[in-house]
């Protein structure tokens, strides 16, 4: 456990507070919840920056960082379902992709690589849109912000699915090509 990994782990500490505050979503609770959420989300950038700057990129960090990101995103999304602000099936699509890719990333038989790979551009883009949508939806904003928040939520769902396909398909095609080449040469 190095400094970047401890920062990653610290993001988990905000999740129970966010869920608790959204259980009774008064404007003050929403404000405190969105502040905690945004601070926790900002540490995602900080831990990655420090890991690269201090040359402390580890397999644990590559595993822990996306796992904590998923929990940080899914916890408030589940609260938003409970509040009736977003449909469960949209969150289910996000959860389905996140669990699938998490399993894909750590299973060397699927990736053909024994090390855990980091997020690609599309994965980072979907995380930014998810965080932005959640911030808009949990923040104590006027009703005029509801529609932009929902639009951003659906954009994040679409980007989540696209990033999952982009993550899996090129590797799958490479693996099939490699197997075919081995069969032909044998």
FIZALUM-247518 format. One record per residue (C-alpha): z, y negated, x negated; chain; residue number from 1; residue in three letters. Coordinates in nm, 3 decimals. Layout:
+---------+---------+---------+-------+-------+------+
:      c3 :      c2 :      c1 : marro : kolba : pami :
+---------+---------+---------+-------+-------+------+
:       Z :       Y :       X :     A :   NUM :  ALA :
...
+---------+---------+---------+-------+-------+------+
REM end
This chain:
+---------+---------+---------+-------+-------+------+
:      c3 :      c2 :      c1 : marro : kolba : pami :
+---------+---------+---------+-------+-------+------+
:   0.000 :   0.000 :   0.000 :     A :     1 :  UNK :
:  -0.119 :  -0.320 :  -0.161 :     A :     2 :  UNK :
:  -0.105 :  -0.679 :  -0.028 :     A :     3 :  UNK :
:  -0.430 :  -0.661 :   0.174 :     A :     4 :  UNK :
:  -0.315 :  -0.336 :   0.338 :     A :     5 :  UNK :
:   0.023 :  -0.489 :   0.426 :     A :     6 :  UNK :
:  -0.156 :  -0.784 :   0.586 :     A :     7 :  UNK :
:  -0.372 :  -0.542 :   0.782 :     A :     8 :  UNK :
:  -0.063 :  -0.353 :   0.895 :     A :     9 :  UNK :
:   0.109 :  -0.680 :   0.996 :     A :    10 :  UNK :
:  -0.159 :  -0.732 :   1.266 :     A :    11 :  UNK :
:   0.000 :  -0.445 :   1.455 :     A :    12 :  UNK :
:   0.319 :  -0.646 :   1.499 :     A :    13 :  UNK :
:   0.151 :  -0.897 :   1.728 :     A :    14 :  UNK :
:   0.012 :  -0.642 :   1.973 :     A :    15 :  UNK :
:   0.334 :  -0.566 :   2.168 :     A :    16 :  UNK :
:   0.400 :  -0.938 :   2.208 :     A :    17 :  UNK :
:   0.049 :  -1.004 :   2.341 :     A :    18 :  UNK :
:   0.076 :  -0.719 :   2.592 :     A :    19 :  UNK :
:   0.425 :  -0.829 :   2.699 :     A :    20 :  UNK :
:   0.314 :  -1.190 :   2.749 :     A :    21 :  UNK :
:   0.010 :  -1.085 :   2.952 :     A :    22 :  UNK :
:   0.229 :  -0.871 :   3.176 :     A :    23 :  UNK :
:   0.359 :  -1.201 :   3.319 :     A :    24 :  UNK :
:   0.058 :  -1.428 :   3.261 :     A :    25 :  UNK :
:   0.205 :  -1.773 :   3.315 :     A :    26 :  UNK :
:   0.013 :  -2.055 :   3.144 :     A :    27 :  UNK :
:   0.281 :  -2.073 :   2.871 :     A :    28 :  UNK :
:   0.271 :  -1.697 :   2.815 :     A :    29 :  UNK :
:  -0.108 :  -1.707 :   2.797 :     A :    30 :  UNK :
:  -0.094 :  -1.989 :   2.543 :     A :    31 :  UNK :
:   0.156 :  -1.807 :   2.324 :     A :    32 :  UNK :
:  -0.041 :  -1.483 :   2.365 :     A :    33 :  UNK :
:  -0.372 :  -1.639 :   2.261 :     A :    34 :  UNK :
:  -0.207 :  -1.805 :   1.960 :     A :    35 :  UNK :
:  -0.058 :  -1.473 :   1.845 :     A :    36 :  UNK :
:  -0.390 :  -1.301 :   1.909 :     A :    37 :  UNK :
:  -0.590 :  -1.556 :   1.709 :     A :    38 :  UNK :
:  -0.344 :  -1.551 :   1.419 :     A :    39 :  UNK :
:  -0.359 :  -1.172 :   1.412 :     A :    40 :  UNK :
:  -0.739 :  -1.183 :   1.432 :     A :    41 :  UNK :
:  -0.753 :  -1.435 :   1.145 :     A :    42 :  UNK :
:  -0.564 :  -1.196 :   0.921 :     A :    43 :  UNK :
:  -0.863 :  -0.962 :   0.952 :     A :    44 :  UNK :
:  -1.063 :  -1.210 :   0.747 :     A :    45 :  UNK :
:  -0.770 :  -1.273 :   0.511 :     A :    46 :  UNK :
:  -0.706 :  -0.909 :   0.422 :     A :    47 :  UNK :
:  -1.074 :  -0.846 :   0.352 :     A :    48 :  UNK :
:  -1.101 :  -1.159 :   0.140 :     A :    49 :  UNK :
:  -0.792 :  -1.069 :  -0.064 :     A :    50 :  UNK :
:  -0.902 :  -0.708 :  -0.107 :     A :    51 :  UNK :
:  -1.233 :  -0.823 :  -0.256 :     A :    52 :  UNK :
:  -1.086 :  -1.112 :  -0.458 :     A :    53 :  UNK :
:  -0.802 :  -0.903 :  -0.604 :     A :    54 :  UNK :
:  -1.026 :  -0.598 :  -0.644 :     A :    55 :  UNK :
:  -0.791 :  -0.399 :  -0.421 :     A :    56 :  UNK :
:  -1.039 :  -0.232 :  -0.186 :     A :    57 :  UNK :
:  -0.895 :   0.110 :  -0.104 :     A :    58 :  UNK :
:  -0.990 :   0.404 :   0.114 :     A :    59 :  UNK :
:  -0.668 :   0.340 :   0.309 :     A :    60 :  UNK :
:  -0.774 :  -0.019 :   0.370 :     A :    61 :  UNK :
:  -1.124 :   0.085 :   0.481 :     A :    62 :  UNK :
:  -0.961 :   0.325 :   0.728 :     A :    63 :  UNK :
:  -0.667 :   0.110 :   0.840 :     A :    64 :  UNK :
:  -0.854 :  -0.220 :   0.889 :     A :    65 :  UNK :
:  -1.097 :  -0.104 :   1.161 :     A :    66 :  UNK :
:  -0.824 :   0.104 :   1.327 :     A :    67 :  UNK :
:  -0.595 :  -0.198 :   1.356 :     A :    68 :  UNK :
:  -0.891 :  -0.410 :   1.474 :     A :    69 :  UNK :
:  -0.954 :  -0.160 :   1.752 :     A :    70 :  UNK :
:  -0.591 :  -0.169 :   1.864 :     A :    71 :  UNK :
:  -0.584 :  -0.548 :   1.848 :     A :    72 :  UNK :
:  -0.893 :  -0.568 :   2.068 :     A :    73 :  UNK :
:  -0.818 :  -0.285 :   2.310 :     A :    74 :  UNK :
:  -0.458 :  -0.383 :   2.392 :     A :    75 :  UNK :
:  -0.543 :  -0.721 :   2.546 :     A :    76 :  UNK :
:  -0.854 :  -0.576 :   2.709 :     A :    77 :  UNK :
:  -0.635 :  -0.321 :   2.887 :     A :    78 :  UNK :
:  -0.407 :  -0.604 :   2.998 :     A :    79 :  UNK :
:  -0.711 :  -0.794 :   3.129 :     A :    80 :  UNK :
:  -0.809 :  -0.487 :   3.333 :     A :    81 :  UNK :
:  -0.459 :  -0.481 :   3.481 :     A :    82 :  UNK :
:  -0.493 :  -0.850 :   3.568 :     A :    83 :  UNK :
:  -0.826 :  -0.781 :   3.739 :     A :    84 :  UNK :
:  -1.019 :  -1.013 :   3.506 :     A :    85 :  UNK :
:  -1.259 :  -0.755 :   3.365 :     A :    86 :  UNK :
:  -1.386 :  -0.418 :   3.489 :     A :    87 :  UNK :
:  -1.248 :  -0.099 :   3.340 :     A :    88 :  UNK :
:  -1.593 :   0.052 :   3.283 :     A :    89 :  UNK :
:  -1.685 :  -0.227 :   3.038 :     A :    90 :  UNK :
:  -1.372 :  -0.157 :   2.839 :     A :    91 :  UNK :
:  -1.443 :   0.216 :   2.861 :     A :    92 :  UNK :
:  -1.781 :   0.159 :   2.693 :     A :    93 :  UNK :
:  -1.609 :  -0.031 :   2.413 :     A :    94 :  UNK :
:  -1.344 :   0.241 :   2.378 :     A :    95 :  UNK :
:  -1.608 :   0.515 :   2.378 :     A :    96 :  UNK :
:  -1.802 :   0.347 :   2.096 :     A :    97 :  UNK :
:  -1.490 :   0.267 :   1.895 :     A :    98 :  UNK :
:  -1.353 :   0.621 :   1.908 :     A :    99 :  UNK :
:  -1.693 :   0.773 :   1.835 :     A :   100 :  UNK :
:  -1.759 :   0.554 :   1.533 :     A :   101 :  UNK :
:  -1.403 :   0.595 :   1.405 :     A :   102 :  UNK :
:  -1.452 :   0.972 :   1.406 :     A :   103 :  UNK :
:  -1.798 :   0.938 :   1.256 :     A :   104 :  UNK :
:  -1.677 :   0.714 :   0.972 :     A :   105 :  UNK :
:  -1.402 :   0.946 :   0.853 :     A :   106 :  UNK :
:  -1.585 :   1.278 :   0.894 :     A :   107 :  UNK :
:  -1.777 :   1.351 :   0.573 :     A :   108 :  UNK :
:  -1.978 :   1.627 :   0.743 :     A :   109 :  UNK :
:  -2.131 :   1.372 :   0.981 :     A :   110 :  UNK :
:  -2.194 :   1.098 :   0.727 :     A :   111 :  UNK :
:  -2.278 :   1.312 :   0.426 :     A :   112 :  UNK :
:  -2.040 :   1.094 :   0.223 :     A :   113 :  UNK :
:  -1.682 :   1.170 :   0.125 :     A :   114 :  UNK :
:  -1.573 :   0.804 :   0.116 :     A :   115 :  UNK :
:  -1.504 :   0.594 :   0.423 :     A :   116 :  UNK :
:  -1.774 :   0.336 :   0.476 :     A :   117 :  UNK :
:  -1.697 :  -0.023 :   0.567 :     A :   118 :  UNK :
:  -1.828 :  -0.215 :   0.865 :     A :   119 :  UNK :
:  -2.188 :  -0.335 :   0.865 :     A :   120 :  UNK :
:  -2.313 :  -0.675 :   0.983 :     A :   121 :  UNK :
:  -2.347 :  -0.559 :   1.343 :     A :   122 :  UNK :
:  -1.994 :  -0.421 :   1.345 :     A :   123 :  UNK :
:  -1.860 :  -0.751 :   1.220 :     A :   124 :  UNK :
:  -2.067 :  -0.944 :   1.478 :     A :   125 :  UNK :
:  -1.934 :  -0.731 :   1.764 :     A :   126 :  UNK :
:  -1.576 :  -0.786 :   1.641 :     A :   127 :  UNK :
:  -1.625 :  -1.164 :   1.637 :     A :   128 :  UNK :
:  -1.770 :  -1.162 :   1.990 :     A :   129 :  UNK :
:  -1.491 :  -0.937 :   2.116 :     A :   130 :  UNK :
:  -1.225 :  -1.163 :   1.967 :     A :   131 :  UNK :
:  -1.394 :  -1.474 :   2.106 :     A :   132 :  UNK :
:  -1.426 :  -1.324 :   2.454 :     A :   133 :  UNK :
:  -1.065 :  -1.208 :   2.458 :     A :   134 :  UNK :
:  -0.942 :  -1.549 :   2.342 :     A :   135 :  UNK :
:  -1.134 :  -1.719 :   2.624 :     A :   136 :  UNK :
:  -1.012 :  -1.469 :   2.882 :     A :   137 :  UNK :
:  -0.643 :  -1.471 :   2.788 :     A :   138 :  UNK :
:  -0.618 :  -1.842 :   2.709 :     A :   139 :  UNK :
:  -0.476 :  -2.078 :   2.974 :     A :   140 :  UNK :
:  -0.812 :  -2.241 :   3.040 :     A :   141 :  UNK :
:  -0.943 :  -2.407 :   3.356 :     A :   142 :  UNK :
:  -1.137 :  -2.182 :   3.597 :     A :   143 :  UNK :
:  -1.465 :  -2.327 :   3.468 :     A :   144 :  UNK :
:  -1.413 :  -2.120 :   3.151 :     A :   145 :  UNK :
:  -1.397 :  -1.789 :   3.339 :     A :   146 :  UNK :
:  -1.773 :  -1.741 :   3.357 :     A :   147 :  UNK :
:  -1.838 :  -1.817 :   2.987 :     A :   148 :  UNK :
:  -1.552 :  -1.579 :   2.900 :     A :   149 :  UNK :
:  -1.702 :  -1.302 :   3.113 :     A :   150 :  UNK :
:  -2.052 :  -1.362 :   2.973 :     A :   151 :  UNK :
:  -1.914 :  -1.337 :   2.622 :     A :   152 :  UNK :
:  -1.726 :  -1.020 :   2.721 :     A :   153 :  UNK :
:  -2.051 :  -0.857 :   2.836 :     A :   154 :  UNK :
:  -2.232 :  -0.978 :   2.523 :     A :   155 :  UNK :
:  -1.956 :  -0.811 :   2.322 :     A :   156 :  UNK :
:  -2.000 :  -0.487 :   2.520 :     A :   157 :  UNK :
:  -2.374 :  -0.491 :   2.447 :     A :   158 :  UNK :
:  -2.319 :  -0.570 :   2.078 :     A :   159 :  UNK :
:  -2.055 :  -0.297 :   2.062 :     A :   160 :  UNK :
:  -2.307 :  -0.040 :   2.184 :     A :   161 :  UNK :
:  -2.589 :  -0.172 :   1.964 :     A :   162 :  UNK :
:  -2.369 :  -0.174 :   1.654 :     A :   163 :  UNK :
:  -2.264 :   0.183 :   1.727 :     A :   164 :  UNK :
:  -2.624 :   0.299 :   1.755 :     A :   165 :  UNK :
:  -2.723 :   0.113 :   1.439 :     A :   166 :  UNK :
:  -2.429 :   0.269 :   1.257 :     A :   167 :  UNK :
:  -2.508 :   0.625 :   1.363 :     A :   168 :  UNK :
:  -2.887 :   0.647 :   1.391 :     A :   169 :  UNK :
:  -2.997 :   0.557 :   1.036 :     A :   170 :  UNK :
:  -2.748 :   0.804 :   0.889 :     A :   171 :  UNK :
:  -2.849 :   1.072 :   1.136 :     A :   172 :  UNK :
:  -3.219 :   1.022 :   1.055 :     A :   173 :  UNK :
:  -3.144 :   1.036 :   0.681 :     A :   174 :  UNK :
:  -2.941 :   1.357 :   0.726 :     A :   175 :  UNK :
:  -3.218 :   1.523 :   0.932 :     A :   176 :  UNK :
:  -3.480 :   1.417 :   0.676 :     A :   177 :  UNK :
:  -3.270 :   1.555 :   0.393 :     A :   178 :  UNK :
:  -3.221 :   1.889 :   0.576 :     A :   179 :  UNK :
:  -3.595 :   1.910 :   0.651 :     A :   180 :  UNK :
:  -3.685 :   1.841 :   0.287 :     A :   181 :  UNK :
:  -3.446 :   2.114 :   0.169 :     A :   182 :  UNK :
:  -3.598 :   2.363 :   0.418 :     A :   183 :  UNK :
:  -3.952 :   2.282 :   0.309 :     A :   184 :  UNK :
:  -3.876 :   2.310 :  -0.063 :     A :   185 :  UNK :
:  -3.698 :   2.642 :  -0.015 :     A :   186 :  UNK :
+---------+---------+---------+-------+-------+------+
REM end
